[in-house]
Amino acid sequence: MSFEIKCPAKINLFLNITNKRPDGFHELQSLIAKIDLFDELCVEKSTNFSLEISGEFAQYIDINDNLFTKILDYFVKNFGINSNLKITLQKNIPVGAGLGGGSSNGAYFIKILDEIFRLKLSKTQMQKISLNFGSDIAFFFENSPCL
């Protein structure tokens, strides 16, 4: 069975930097919303692991060190799933443009892993897991704009 999904980009409708935290990161206020620009992700069980990335922005993704492999390693270690998956991504969202393409890919990959392996994780559980990989991945589990 193949799981295919469109992973939307996001846009900051406004961004306000409020202060700098002791860890060097900044506190932000932002209103973010999904937009009609998508990467296309397909995942299916396989006899071995493979990752294929195509599209205009594919060359900017490190095939050996990326969000898919990091998330998959986490799920293998913490949920005992099999890593034999065929992952294909059509990369249509520009990399490094602040549109959240990688974060969206990560969130939807977590959702697909939950479905493929019938883990029955709640949205809150998936959001908590996503914080291991990036601060804005959790937004992509929501169905509406967020502050």
Salt bridges, closest charged atoms under 4 A:
ASP23 OD2 - ARG21 NH2 2.70
GLU27 OE2 - ARG21 NE 3.92
ASP39 OD2 - LYS91 NZ 2.51
ASP65 OD1 - LYS70 NZ 3.43
ASP136 OD2 - LYS10 NZ 3.96
GLU142 OE1 - LYS123 NZ 3.04
